[in-house]
Amino acid sequence: MSPSRALIVSDLYDDLAPFYHLLFEDWDASIRRQAAGLDGLIRSRWGRPDHTVLDVAAGIGTQTIGLAALGYRVLASDRSHPAVCRAAAEASRRHLHIPTCAADFTALPYRSGSAELILAADNALPHLLTDAALLLALTEFFRCLAPGGGLLLTVRDYGPPPPPGTVEYRPYGWRRWGEHDYYVSQEWRWNGPCYDLRITASRSIDGRPEHAFEGRYYAIPVAQLAALCRTAGFVEVERQDGSFYQPVLLATRPAAG
């Protein structure tokens, strides 16, 4: 990842960390719901739940906390230091101990073969803007997985990108934060296969944003990301729909490799 790319991702999630829960109508309910969906996928594909899970896109802990509450041993990393600090604090508040660190997808500070499962949820991987960068990250995930270990990636299901300059508006709705109500929304500005994301929180629907957070995504098709998983060495790569709020790619590191 180039310094400019790392800066864009860090700026988005560093700034967003105190507000990230506002993207959910009920964050605690979403934590429980997402954990149940992931747990079902893990059990159906890899059996027993006593796995060490490395959540490489932990953010403020949405999936990390939910899986830990179900009894998984979870290690949490994220490119954003403020985000994983909040994840650790949120876990502690729920009487859960989750080791956290700030780390890039492409240079994880974990031993080779140290995790039975790796998770990257909430469409985190497409912050990497090229196939080469994605392949580098997937190769790093492969390294950190034990033979026979599993990979879970949750991603958006993008169609063909619209013409450059197209703007899409995606509202979340009203959220309560402290003593104030905020109207939270997303705006996507397309430029070829990538788009610039802007999340805003305003005191009125058409008012000037009091908070704004910006980042960029690569709208990679799910099938193309699956092909990159195979190139990185993963086998049994398959897409699952209906168990999570986004499509999930499941893949396995070969038991003998």
Buried (B, 14 or more C-beta within 10 A) or exposed (E): BEEEBBEBBBBBBBBBBBBBBBBBEEBBEBBBBBBBBBBEBBEEBBEEBEBBBBBBBBBBBBBBBBBBBBEBBBBBBBBBBBBBBBBBEBBEEBEBEBEBBBBBBBEBEBEEEBBBBBBBBBBBBBBBBBBEBBBBBBBBBBBBBBEEBBBBBBBBEBEEBEEEEEEEEEEBEEBEBEEEEBBBBBBBBBEEBBBBBBBBBBEEEEEEBEBEBBBBBBBBBBEEBBBBBEEBBBEEBEBBEEBBEBBBBBBBBEEEE
